[in-house]
Amino acid sequence: MTAELVRGQNHPLSQARLEIRVSAGTPIVAAAALSDETGRIHGVEWVAHPGAPTQPGLEVSRQATADHRLAVDLDALPEAVHRVGVLLALPVGGAGPVRFGAVAAPFVAVTGLDGGEIASYTLTGLDAESAVVALELYRRQGAWKVRAVGQGYAGGLAELLTDQGLPQARQLAGSIDEAVAQGLARSVQAPPPRTADGDRSRQTATPALGPDQGGTAPQGAPGPVTPTSPYGGQPPGVPGQPTPQPTYPGTAPDPSAVTQPSVPTAGSPIDYSHPHRQNTAPPPPPPTAPPAAPGQPAQPVAGDATGWSMEERLYNQVWGMFEDLARTTAAYRSAVDFAESRMDKELEQVLSDPRSRIGGQGDAAREAARARHAQLVAQAREALDRDIAQLTAEADVVEPALPPAYARWDNPVWHAYRPPMEIPMALRLGDLHLPEADRIRIPMLVRLPLERGLWIDSGHTGSSDGSFTDSHAMGRLAMETAVAHAARLLAVYPAGEFTVHVIDPAGSGAQPLAPLVRSGVLAAPPALGAAGVADVLGRLTQRVDLVQMAVRGGAADSLPPGFDTSQQLLIVNDFPHGFDDRAVNQLRYLADEGPAFGVHLMMVADREESSGYGPLLDPLWRSLLRLTPVSDDHLADPWVGHAWTYEPSLVPPGSQVLQQVLARVAAARTKY
């Protein structure tokens, strides 16, 4: 499975011989630099570039092109080498762009010799930089890993190589520019893009999910597979014409990776452009607020993000708030750690000198160290409070403007709810917050359709208040949480396009399930006993098999007449009660294969109760997104290492909003 990295994330490498593939929207220069443990380049012979494309264990392109393939043999590298940096730069002195912010975001992938991707990284967020360290292969305790770096330099290759400690940085940058200029003079036009499935770095994948966005990030499930094709006849690698950049499941479309309007191939009467695809940059948000006074923070505005619709703008704005909170909290924690390490070092220096251990001199030094620590922490807290105040003001504006799919159950937008005509981009599953900013609640949005099943944990959690220690109370609250999520899914899908099945072998979830049963939105009454479990799992497994064969055989239109093409959700309560080995295998099959073919799983279970099956169920739990019915800090953020506290999206006590929404869903289904 390919690891789609974000900046700072790493991934292990299990192969020594690798290819690094680079795809960009304009001709760029690719080079590779060797360095020691400290990241220092010892000499010009440690850099492979167009003027000297071959070095021990390295081979790079001789020209500036839109697509590169760099060869790396980790076993052939000198013993003193501990890092291999992949360097990208824009050519100097030509008619092309002079900063990465003006071109589509470059895409870099590490592959094996068989072409299988190991890790990939899209370099977003670049602006005035003209050179960048894209990836870094590094050795740690005898094993090699790849890290997404994305460190840019406005001063070009000369500044980049100087920062890497190379004494002859400017001379080497000049020789590289000269070699590139000679290569551009003898370059030829790139061949047209391939129409068959092939190298992903050269294609535009039709986004089945859209930000992820999530990848988490937040996440969605692929819908019907759409073949990739070159929408437009402009070949890649031609100066001034960016090539389409790939968009992957669970990630947001990068606003910088914009495809140009496609044109028919010269001499061809056929226009291959997609009739419904947007081929221009999304419009910026409309100016709805007056500019802020000098020295004052800008006034927050709902929908203040790029996007084609208000829904997409709000989605991008919510995840922008998530990133802002993650960054400012990471900066605060880093500053506090630095202050503490500095104080410890200063106190250690005081204690290491026997003359300063006693007497007024030592006490004064200790007080000075503590005072500097307090000052640094206070400065960091002041910056954090300023950012939190701005984010709080933005959250207060954004929350009331959210559509039903993104809104909490206590939002007044639900009182005006009407069944939608189209599927929304995403769905709210709860809220996220950090201990340093407990006032801010960031909506947890996942892309639709769901890419992963959901697991509502009915076991004991690490909730801070220690409530719901009783297993029966926790199980009932977990089932109420599952019902709230299912009702929201039913509400945000158009009438007839989402179907819910329930397995409740012992009937213990009858009371929480009452809103779904009474409203008539279920496909059938909850299945009871082992016979009911076998019947429901058998029908859904057969459905996945049928759709899978039709899609993979290219005969999606040949499904039986009257076949229900809606998305299916299976809610399982009291697992593993009523499940034999065959039912467990069917459940694992639905969790693995179901989301890709329209069958989604929602488990309400305590993992400890299923421990009798041993490691058989470990892949099942890993494939599901774990949610809790109470607040719990179990969601890890690999981007900056935070543990986010998750709060479920529950209906307020005494509210009738759930019954009202389900009644309107049932009425729309009847009309449909």
C-alpha positions as CSV (number, residue, x, y, z in Angstrom):
1,M,0.0,0.0,0.0
2,T,1.3,3.4,-0.9
3,A,2.1,5.9,1.9
4,E,0.9,9.3,1.0
5,L,3.2,11.5,3.1
6,V,2.6,15.0,4.5
7,R,5.5,17.4,5.3
8,G,7.7,15.9,8.1
9,Q,6.2,12.4,7.9
10,N,8.5,9.4,7.3
11,H,8.1,5.9,6.0
12,P,10.4,2.8,6.1
13,L,12.1,1.5,2.9
14,S,12.3,-2.2,2.5
15,Q,14.2,-2.1,-0.8
16,A,17.7,-0.9,-1.6
17,R,17.3,-0.2,-5.4
18,L,14.7,2.5,-5.9
19,E,13.3,4.9,-8.5
20,I,12.2,8.4,-7.6
21,R,9.7,9.8,-10.0
22,V,9.0,13.5,-10.3
23,S,6.1,15.0,-12.1
24,A,5.6,18.8,-12.4
25,G,3.6,21.2,-14.5
26,T,6.6,22.8,-16.1
27,P,10.2,21.7,-16.9
28,I,12.2,21.6,-13.7
29,V,15.8,20.6,-12.7
30,A,16.2,17.4,-10.6
31,A,19.3,16.6,-8.6
32,A,20.3,14.4,-5.7
33,A,22.7,15.4,-2.9
34,L,24.6,13.0,-0.5
35,S,25.3,14.2,3.0
36,D,26.6,12.9,6.3
37,E,24.8,12.4,9.6
38,T,24.6,16.1,10.2
39,G,23.2,16.9,6.8
40,R,26.5,18.4,5.4
41,I,27.6,17.9,1.8
42,H,31.3,17.4,1.8
43,G,32.0,18.4,-1.8
44,V,30.7,18.8,-5.4
45,E,31.4,15.1,-6.0
46,W,28.6,14.4,-3.5
47,V,25.9,16.0,-5.8
48,A,24.4,14.3,-8.9
49,H,23.1,16.9,-11.3
50,P,22.6,17.4,-15.1
51,G,26.2,18.4,-15.5
52,A,27.4,15.2,-13.6
53,P,24.4,12.9,-13.7
54,T,26.1,9.8,-12.3
55,Q,27.5,9.4,-8.8
56,P,28.1,6.3,-6.7
57,G,24.6,4.9,-6.1
58,L,22.9,7.8,-8.0
59,E,21.8,8.7,-11.5
60,V,19.7,11.7,-12.4
61,S,18.3,13.3,-15.6
62,R,20.5,15.3,-17.9
63,Q,17.8,17.8,-18.8
64,A,15.1,20.0,-17.3
65,T,11.8,18.3,-18.0
66,A,8.4,18.0,-16.5
67,D,8.9,14.3,-15.6
68,H,12.0,12.8,-14.1
69,R,13.1,9.3,-13.0
70,L,16.0,9.2,-10.6
71,A,17.8,5.9,-9.9
72,V,19.1,5.2,-6.3
73,D,21.0,2.2,-5.1
74,L,21.3,2.5,-1.3
75,D,23.7,-0.4,-1.1
76,A,26.1,1.3,-3.5
77,L,26.4,4.5,-1.5
78,P,29.6,5.4,0.2
79,E,29.8,4.3,3.9
80,A,30.0,7.9,5.1
81,V,26.7,8.8,3.4
82,H,23.7,8.8,5.8
83,R,21.3,11.0,3.8
84,V,20.2,11.4,0.2
85,G,18.3,14.6,-0.6
86,V,16.1,15.0,-3.7
87,L,16.5,18.6,-5.0
88,L,14.1,20.3,-7.4
89,A,14.7,23.7,-9.0
90,L,13.3,25.9,-11.7
91,P,15.6,26.7,-14.6
92,V,17.4,30.0,-14.5
93,G,17.4,32.5,-17.4
94,G,14.6,31.0,-19.5
95,A,11.1,32.1,-20.3
96,G,9.5,29.8,-17.8
97,P,8.3,30.6,-14.3
98,V,10.7,31.8,-11.6
99,R,8.9,30.6,-8.5
100,F,7.1,27.4,-7.6
101,G,4.0,29.3,-6.5
102,A,3.2,30.1,-10.1
103,V,3.1,26.4,-11.2
104,A,1.3,23.3,-10.3
105,A,2.4,21.5,-7.1
106,P,5.2,19.0,-8.0
107,F,4.5,15.3,-7.2
108,V,7.3,13.0,-6.0
109,A,7.0,9.2,-5.6
110,V,9.4,6.6,-4.4
111,T,8.9,3.3,-6.3
112,G,10.5,-0.1,-6.5
113,L,12.1,-1.3,-9.7
114,D,8.8,-3.1,-10.5
115,G,7.0,0.3,-10.6
116,G,5.1,-0.2,-7.4
117,E,4.8,2.9,-5.3
118,I,6.2,2.9,-1.8
119,A,5.6,6.5,-0.8
120,S,4.5,9.7,-2.4
121,Y,4.4,13.4,-1.6
122,T,2.8,16.4,-3.2
123,L,4.7,19.6,-2.5
124,T,2.0,22.1,-1.7
125,G,2.3,25.4,0.0
126,L,5.3,26.7,-2.1
127,D,5.3,30.4,-3.1
128,A,8.4,32.5,-3.8
129,E,10.8,29.5,-3.6
130,S,12.7,28.6,-6.8
131,A,14.5,25.5,-5.3
132,V,13.3,22.9,-2.8
133,V,14.4,19.8,-1.0
134,A,11.5,17.5,-1.8
135,L,12.4,14.2,-0.1
136,E,15.2,12.8,2.0
137,L,16.3,9.2,2.2
138,Y,18.1,8.7,5.5
139,R,19.7,5.9,7.4
140,R,18.7,5.3,11.0
141,Q,20.1,2.4,13.1
142,G,21.0,0.5,9.9
143,A,17.6,0.9,8.2
144,W,16.7,3.4,5.5
145,K,13.6,5.6,5.6
146,V,12.1,8.3,3.4
147,R,10.9,11.6,4.8
148,A,8.8,14.3,3.1
149,V,10.8,17.6,3.6
150,G,9.4,20.3,1.3
151,Q,12.0,22.9,2.4
152,G,12.0,25.7,-0.1
153,Y,14.6,28.4,-0.9
154,A,13.9,31.7,-2.6
155,G,17.5,32.1,-3.5
156,G,17.5,29.0,-5.7
157,L,20.1,26.2,-5.8
158,A,22.9,28.5,-4.6
159,E,21.1,29.2,-1.3
160,L,19.9,25.6,-1.0
161,L,23.4,24.1,-1.4
162,T,24.9,26.8,0.9
163,D,22.4,25.8,3.6
164,Q,23.6,22.2,3.1
165,G,27.1,23.2,4.1
166,L,28.7,23.0,0.6
167,P,31.6,25.5,0.4
168,Q,31.5,25.6,-3.5
169,A,27.7,26.2,-3.5
170,R,27.6,29.1,-5.9
171,Q,30.1,27.7,-8.4
172,L,28.2,24.4,-8.5
173,A,24.8,26.2,-8.9
174,G,26.3,28.1,-11.8
175,S,27.6,24.9,-13.5
176,I,24.2,23.3,-13.0
177,D,22.5,26.2,-14.7
178,E,24.9,26.1,-17.6
179,A,24.3,22.4,-18.1
180,V,20.6,22.9,-18.0
181,A,20.7,25.7,-20.5
182,Q,22.7,23.4,-22.9
183,G,20.1,20.6,-22.3
184,L,17.2,22.8,-23.0
185,A,18.8,23.8,-26.4
186,R,18.8,20.2,-27.5
187,S,15.6,19.0,-25.9
188,V,12.7,17.7,-27.9
189,Q,9.0,17.8,-27.4
190,A,7.7,15.3,-24.9
191,P,5.4,12.5,-26.3
192,P,1.7,12.8,-25.8
193,P,0.2,11.3,-22.6
194,R,-0.7,7.7,-22.5
195,T,-4.3,6.7,-22.6
196,A,-3.9,3.4,-20.9
197,D,-3.5,2.8,-17.2
198,G,0.1,3.3,-16.2
199,D,2.4,5.5,-14.1
200,R,0.2,7.4,-11.7
201,S,2.6,10.3,-11.6
202,R,1.8,11.0,-15.3
203,Q,-2.0,10.8,-15.1
204,T,-4.9,12.8,-13.8
205,A,-6.9,10.5,-11.6
206,T,-10.6,11.2,-11.5
207,P,-11.2,12.1,-7.8
208,A,-13.6,9.6,-6.3
209,L,-13.6,11.4,-3.0
210,G,-12.3,14.8,-3.3
211,P,-9.9,17.2,0.8
212,D,-8.3,15.1,2.4
213,Q,-9.1,15.0,2.4
214,G,-9.0,13.1,4.6
215,G,-7.9,12.0,4.1
216,T,-7.5,11.7,7.9
217,A,-7.7,13.5,7.8
218,P,-10.6,12.7,7.1
219,Q,-11.8,10.1,4.5
220,G,-14.2,8.8,1.8
221,A,-14.8,5.7,-0.2
222,P,-14.2,5.3,-3.9
223,G,-17.3,5.2,-6.0
224,P,-17.6,3.6,-9.4
225,V,-14.2,3.4,-11.1
226,T,-13.7,6.0,-13.8
227,P,-10.9,5.4,-16.3
228,T,-8.3,8.0,-16.5
229,S,-7.8,9.8,-19.8
230,P,-5.8,12.8,-21.2
231,Y,-8.4,15.5,-21.2
232,G,-6.8,17.7,-23.8
233,G,-4.1,17.2,-26.4
234,Q,-1.4,19.5,-24.9
235,P,1.6,17.2,-24.3
236,P,3.3,17.4,-20.9
237,G,6.6,19.1,-20.6
238,V,5.9,22.0,-22.9
239,P,6.9,25.3,-21.3
240,G,4.0,27.4,-20.3
241,Q,1.5,24.5,-20.3
242,P,1.1,22.8,-16.9
243,T,0.2,19.1,-16.9
244,P,-2.7,17.8,-14.7
245,Q,-1.7,16.8,-11.2
246,P,-3.1,13.7,-9.5
247,T,-5.8,13.9,-6.9
248,Y,-6.0,11.0,-4.5
249,P,-8.8,9.5,-2.4
250,G,-9.3,11.3,0.9
251,T,-7.4,14.4,0.0
252,A,-8.5,17.9,-1.0
253,P,-8.1,19.2,-4.5
254,D,-5.0,21.4,-4.3
255,P,-6.0,24.9,-5.5
256,S,-2.5,25.3,-6.9
257,A,-2.7,22.2,-9.0
258,V,-5.0,23.6,-11.6
259,T,-5.4,22.1,-15.1
260,Q,-5.8,24.4,-18.0
261,P,-8.8,24.2,-20.3
262,S,-8.3,21.3,-22.6
263,V,-8.1,21.7,-26.4
264,P,-8.6,19.2,-29.2
265,T,-5.4,17.6,-30.5
266,A,-4.1,19.3,-33.6
267,G,-5.7,17.9,-36.7
268,S,-8.4,16.0,-34.7
269,P,-12.1,17.0,-35.0
270,I,-12.8,15.5,-31.6
271,D,-12.7,17.4,-28.3
272,Y,-11.8,15.0,-25.5
273,S,-12.6,17.5,-22.7
274,H,-14.9,16.2,-20.0
275,P,-18.3,17.9,-20.3
276,H,-18.8,18.4,-16.6
277,R,-15.3,18.9,-15.3
278,Q,-14.1,22.3,-14.0
279,N,-11.0,23.2,-15.9
280,T,-10.2,26.5,-14.3
281,A,-9.1,27.6,-10.8
282,P,-11.8,27.8,-8.2
283,P,-13.0,31.3,-7.7
284,P,-11.7,33.1,-4.6
285,P,-14.2,33.8,-1.8
286,P,-16.3,37.0,-2.3
287,P,-15.2,40.0,-0.2
288,T,-18.0,40.0,2.4
289,A,-16.1,41.9,5.2
290,P,-14.4,45.2,5.1
291,P,-10.6,45.2,5.4
292,A,-9.2,45.2,8.9
293,A,-7.6,48.4,10.3
294,P,-3.8,48.5,10.4
295,G,-2.5,46.5,13.3
296,Q,-5.9,44.8,13.9
297,P,-6.7,41.1,13.1
298,A,-8.9,40.5,10.1
299,Q,-12.6,40.0,10.9
300,P,-13.5,36.3,10.3
301,V,-16.0,35.5,7.6
302,A,-17.9,32.2,7.0
303,G,-16.8,30.7,3.7
304,D,-13.6,32.6,3.6
305,A,-11.7,29.9,1.6
306,T,-11.4,28.9,-2.0
307,G,-14.0,26.7,-3.6
308,W,-16.7,26.3,-6.3
309,S,-19.6,26.4,-3.8
310,M,-20.2,27.6,-0.3
311,E,-20.2,24.0,0.9
312,E,-16.7,23.5,-0.5
313,R,-15.5,26.8,0.9
314,L,-16.8,25.9,4.4
315,Y,-15.2,22.5,4.1
316,N,-11.8,24.0,3.2
317,Q,-12.2,26.6,5.9
318,V,-12.9,24.0,8.6
319,W,-9.8,22.1,7.8
320,G,-7.9,25.3,7.6
321,M,-8.9,26.0,11.1
322,F,-7.8,22.4,12.1
323,E,-4.4,23.0,10.5
324,D,-4.0,26.4,12.2
325,L,-4.9,25.0,15.6
326,A,-2.5,22.1,15.1
327,R,0.4,24.4,14.1
328,T,-0.1,27.0,16.8
329,T,-0.3,24.3,19.5
330,A,2.7,22.5,18.1
331,A,4.6,25.8,18.2
332,Y,3.6,26.4,21.8
333,R,4.6,23.0,23.0
334,S,7.9,23.3,21.2
335,A,8.6,26.6,22.8
336,V,7.7,25.3,26.3
337,D,10.0,22.2,25.7
338,F,12.8,24.6,24.6
339,A,12.4,26.8,27.7
340,E,12.5,23.7,30.0
341,S,15.5,22.2,28.3
342,R,17.3,25.6,28.4
343,M,16.5,26.0,32.1
344,D,17.7,22.4,32.8
345,K,21.0,23.1,31.0
346,E,21.6,26.4,32.9
347,L,20.8,24.7,36.2
348,E,23.2,21.9,35.4
349,Q,25.9,24.4,34.6
350,V,25.4,26.1,37.9
351,L,25.5,22.8,39.8
352,S,28.6,21.5,37.9
353,D,30.7,24.4,39.4
354,P,31.5,23.7,43.1
355,R,32.0,27.4,43.7
356,S,28.4,28.3,42.8
357,R,26.6,25.5,44.6
358,I,26.4,27.4,47.9
359,G,26.1,31.1,48.6
360,G,24.3,33.9,47.0
361,Q,26.0,33.5,43.6
362,G,24.4,30.1,43.0
363,D,20.9,31.2,44.2
364,A,21.1,34.2,41.9
365,A,22.0,32.0,38.9
366,R,19.1,29.6,39.7
367,E,16.6,32.4,40.0
368,A,17.8,33.9,36.8
369,A,17.4,30.6,35.0
370,R,13.9,30.2,36.3
371,A,13.0,33.8,35.4
372,R,14.2,33.2,31.8
373,H,12.1,30.1,31.7
374,A,9.0,31.9,32.9
375,Q,9.6,34.7,30.4
376,L,9.9,32.3,27.5
377,V,6.8,30.3,28.5
378,A,4.8,33.6,29.0
379,Q,5.8,34.8,25.5
380,A,4.8,31.4,24.0
381,R,1.5,31.5,25.9
382,E,0.8,35.0,24.7
383,A,1.2,34.0,21.1
384,L,-1.0,31.0,21.6
385,D,-3.7,33.0,23.3
386,R,-3.7,35.5,20.4
387,D,-4.1,32.7,17.9
388,I,-6.7,31.0,19.9
389,A,-8.7,34.2,20.2
390,Q,-8.7,34.6,16.4
391,L,-9.7,30.9,15.9
392,T,-12.4,31.2,18.5
393,A,-13.9,34.2,16.7
394,E,-13.7,32.3,13.4
395,A,-15.4,29.3,14.9
396,D,-18.2,31.5,16.3
397,V,-18.8,32.7,12.8
398,V,-18.4,29.4,10.9
399,E,-20.5,27.2,13.1
400,P,-23.9,28.9,12.6
401,A,-23.3,28.9,8.8
402,L,-22.6,25.2,8.4
403,P,-25.1,23.1,6.3
404,P,-26.9,20.2,7.9
405,A,-24.2,17.6,6.9
406,Y,-21.6,19.7,8.7
407,A,-23.7,21.1,11.6
408,R,-24.2,19.9,15.1
409,W,-27.6,18.5,16.1
410,D,-28.4,21.6,18.1
411,N,-27.8,23.9,15.1
412,P,-31.1,25.7,14.0
413,V,-30.4,24.6,10.4
414,W,-31.9,21.2,11.2
415,H,-35.3,22.9,11.9
416,A,-35.5,23.9,8.2
417,Y,-34.2,20.5,7.0
418,R,-35.3,19.2,3.6
419,P,-34.0,16.0,2.0
420,P,-31.2,17.1,-0.4
421,M,-31.0,16.5,-4.1
422,E,-27.3,15.8,-4.2
423,I,-24.8,14.0,-1.9
424,P,-22.7,16.5,0.1
425,M,-18.9,16.5,0.1
426,A,-18.5,15.4,3.7
427,L,-20.2,14.4,6.9
428,R,-19.7,15.5,10.5
429,L,-18.9,12.7,12.9
430,G,-18.1,14.8,16.0
431,D,-15.8,17.5,17.3
432,L,-12.0,17.7,17.9
433,H,-10.2,19.8,20.4
434,L,-6.8,20.1,22.2
435,P,-6.2,20.6,25.9
436,E,-4.4,24.0,25.3
437,A,-7.5,25.3,23.4
438,D,-10.4,23.7,25.2
439,R,-12.8,26.4,24.1
440,I,-12.4,25.6,20.4
441,R,-14.3,22.7,18.8
442,I,-13.2,21.8,15.3
443,P,-15.8,19.8,13.3
444,M,-14.5,16.4,12.4
445,L,-15.5,16.0,8.8
446,V,-15.0,12.8,6.7
447,R,-15.5,12.6,3.0
448,L,-18.5,10.8,1.4
449,P,-19.0,8.1,0.5
450,L,-17.2,6.6,3.5
451,E,-13.9,5.0,2.7
452,R,-13.7,3.1,6.1
453,G,-16.2,1.6,8.3
454,L,-16.9,2.9,11.8
455,W,-16.4,1.2,15.1
456,I,-18.3,2.7,18.0
457,D,-16.4,1.4,21.1
458,S,-18.7,0.3,23.8
459,G,-15.9,-0.7,26.1
460,H,-14.1,1.4,28.8
461,T,-12.4,4.4,27.4
462,G,-10.0,7.0,28.7
463,S,-12.7,9.7,29.3
464,S,-11.4,12.4,31.6
465,D,-14.6,12.6,33.7
466,G,-14.6,8.9,34.5
467,S,-18.3,8.6,33.9
468,F,-20.1,5.7,32.2
469,T,-18.1,3.1,33.9
470,D,-21.1,0.7,33.9
471,S,-20.9,-1.6,30.9
472,H,-24.6,-1.5,30.3
473,A,-24.8,2.3,30.3
474,M,-21.8,2.5,28.0
475,G,-23.3,0.0,25.6
476,R,-26.6,1.9,25.4
477,L,-24.8,5.2,24.9
478,A,-22.7,3.6,22.1
479,M,-25.8,2.4,20.4
480,E,-27.4,5.9,20.7
481,T,-24.3,7.3,19.1
482,A,-24.5,4.8,16.2
483,V,-28.2,5.7,15.7
484,A,-27.3,9.4,15.5
485,H,-24.6,8.8,12.9
486,A,-26.9,6.5,10.9
487,A,-29.7,9.1,11.0
488,R,-27.3,11.8,9.8
489,L,-26.2,9.6,6.9
490,L,-29.8,9.0,5.9
491,A,-30.5,12.7,6.2
492,V,-27.7,13.9,4.0
493,Y,-28.2,11.5,1.1
494,P,-31.0,12.0,-1.5
495,A,-34.2,10.0,-1.0
496,G,-33.7,6.4,-1.9
497,E,-29.9,6.5,-2.2
498,F,-29.0,5.2,1.3
499,T,-30.2,2.0,2.9
500,V,-29.7,0.9,6.5
501,H,-29.6,-2.7,7.8
502,V,-29.4,-3.6,11.5
503,I,-28.1,-6.8,13.2
504,D,-29.1,-7.0,16.9
505,P,-28.8,-10.7,17.7
506,A,-29.9,-10.4,21.4
507,G,-32.3,-7.5,20.9
508,S,-30.4,-5.4,23.5
509,G,-30.4,-2.3,21.3
510,A,-34.2,-2.2,20.9
511,Q,-34.7,1.0,22.9
512,P,-31.9,3.1,21.2
513,L,-33.0,1.7,17.8
514,A,-36.6,2.9,18.3
515,P,-36.3,6.1,16.3
516,L,-35.1,4.2,13.3
517,V,-37.7,1.5,13.6
518,R,-40.7,3.8,14.3
519,S,-39.9,6.1,11.4
520,G,-39.7,3.3,8.9
521,V,-36.4,4.2,7.4
522,L,-34.8,0.8,7.9
523,A,-34.7,-1.7,5.0
524,A,-36.2,-4.4,7.4
525,P,-36.7,-4.9,11.1
526,P,-33.5,-5.5,13.1
527,A,-32.2,-9.1,12.5
528,L,-32.4,-11.2,15.6
529,G,-30.5,-14.4,16.5
530,A,-28.0,-16.4,14.6
531,A,-30.4,-17.0,11.7
532,G,-30.9,-13.3,11.3
533,V,-27.2,-12.7,11.4
534,A,-26.6,-15.3,8.7
535,D,-29.4,-14.0,6.5
536,V,-28.3,-10.3,6.5
537,L,-24.6,-11.1,6.1
538,G,-25.3,-13.5,3.3
539,R,-27.3,-11.0,1.3
540,L,-24.8,-8.2,1.7
541,T,-21.9,-10.4,0.9
542,Q,-23.6,-11.6,-2.3
543,R,-24.3,-8.0,-3.2
544,V,-20.6,-7.1,-2.9
545,D,-19.6,-10.1,-5.0
546,L,-22.1,-9.2,-7.7
547,V,-21.1,-5.5,-7.9
548,Q,-17.5,-6.4,-7.8
549,M,-17.7,-8.8,-10.7
550,A,-19.8,-6.3,-12.7
551,V,-17.3,-3.4,-12.2
552,R,-14.2,-5.4,-12.7
553,G,-15.7,-7.1,-15.8
554,G,-16.6,-3.8,-17.3
555,A,-20.3,-4.7,-17.2
556,A,-21.7,-2.3,-14.6
557,D,-24.8,-1.7,-16.7
558,S,-25.7,-5.4,-16.7
559,L,-26.8,-5.7,-13.1
560,P,-30.2,-7.5,-12.7
561,P,-33.3,-5.3,-13.2
562,G,-34.5,-3.7,-10.0
563,F,-31.1,-4.0,-8.4
564,D,-30.8,-1.6,-5.4
565,T,-27.9,0.7,-6.4
566,S,-28.1,2.8,-3.2
567,Q,-25.3,2.9,-0.6
568,Q,-25.8,0.3,2.1
569,L,-25.0,0.6,5.8
570,L,-24.9,-2.4,8.1
571,I,-25.1,-1.6,11.9
572,V,-23.9,-4.5,14.0
573,N,-24.7,-4.5,17.7
574,D,-23.5,-6.9,20.5
575,F,-20.7,-8.4,18.5
576,P,-19.6,-11.2,18.8
577,H,-22.9,-12.5,20.2
578,G,-24.7,-14.7,17.6
579,F,-21.6,-14.8,15.3
580,D,-20.0,-18.1,14.3
581,D,-16.8,-18.5,12.3
582,R,-18.5,-18.2,8.9
583,A,-20.3,-15.0,10.0
584,V,-17.0,-13.5,11.3
585,N,-15.3,-14.1,8.0
586,Q,-18.2,-12.5,6.1
587,L,-18.0,-9.5,8.4
588,R,-14.2,-9.2,7.7
589,Y,-14.9,-9.5,4.0
590,L,-17.5,-6.7,4.2
591,A,-15.1,-4.5,6.1
592,D,-12.3,-5.0,3.5
593,E,-14.2,-5.1,0.2
594,G,-17.6,-3.5,1.0
595,P,-16.7,0.3,1.0
596,A,-15.4,0.1,-2.6
597,F,-18.7,-1.3,-3.8
598,G,-21.2,0.6,-1.7
599,V,-21.5,-1.5,1.5
600,H,-20.4,0.2,4.7
601,L,-20.0,-1.2,8.2
602,M,-20.7,0.3,11.6
603,M,-19.8,-1.9,14.5
604,V,-21.0,-1.3,18.1
605,A,-18.8,-3.5,20.2
606,D,-16.3,-3.9,23.0
607,R,-13.0,-5.2,21.6
608,E,-12.2,-7.1,24.8
609,E,-15.4,-9.1,24.5
610,S,-14.2,-10.4,21.1
611,S,-10.8,-11.4,22.3
612,G,-11.8,-15.0,22.3
613,Y,-11.3,-15.0,18.5
614,G,-7.7,-14.1,19.0
615,P,-5.7,-12.3,16.3
616,L,-8.3,-13.3,13.7
617,L,-10.2,-10.0,14.3
618,D,-7.2,-7.7,14.5
619,P,-7.3,-6.8,10.8
620,L,-11.0,-6.0,11.3
621,W,-10.5,-3.5,14.1
622,R,-7.5,-1.9,12.3
623,S,-9.7,-1.4,9.1
624,L,-12.3,0.6,11.1
625,L,-12.3,4.2,12.3
626,R,-12.7,4.0,16.1
627,L,-15.1,6.5,17.6
628,T,-16.2,6.7,21.2
629,P,-19.6,7.5,22.8
630,V,-17.8,9.8,25.3
631,S,-15.0,12.3,25.1
632,D,-11.7,10.5,24.6
633,D,-8.2,11.6,23.4
634,H,-7.6,8.5,21.2
635,L,-7.3,10.1,17.8
636,A,-3.7,10.5,16.8
637,D,-2.5,13.1,14.4
638,P,0.6,11.9,12.5
639,W,1.2,15.3,11.0
640,V,2.4,17.1,14.2
641,G,2.0,14.3,16.7
642,H,-1.0,15.6,18.6
643,A,-3.5,13.4,20.4
644,W,-6.8,15.0,19.7
645,T,-9.8,14.7,22.0
646,Y,-12.8,13.4,20.1
647,E,-16.4,14.3,21.2
648,P,-19.3,12.5,19.5
649,S,-22.1,14.3,17.8
650,L,-25.1,13.5,20.0
651,V,-28.6,14.7,20.0
652,P,-29.3,17.1,22.9
653,P,-31.3,15.5,25.8
654,G,-35.0,16.1,25.3
655,S,-34.7,17.3,21.7
656,Q,-37.1,16.0,19.1
657,V,-34.9,17.0,16.2
658,L,-33.9,13.4,15.4
659,Q,-37.5,12.2,15.2
660,Q,-38.4,15.2,13.0
661,V,-35.5,14.7,10.6
662,L,-36.2,10.9,10.3
663,A,-39.9,11.6,9.7
664,R,-39.0,13.9,6.7
665,V,-36.6,11.3,5.4
666,A,-39.3,8.6,5.6
667,A,-41.8,10.9,3.8
668,A,-39.3,11.6,1.0
669,R,-38.5,7.9,0.6
670,T,-42.2,7.1,0.3
671,K,-42.6,9.8,-2.3
672,Y,-39.5,8.5,-4.1
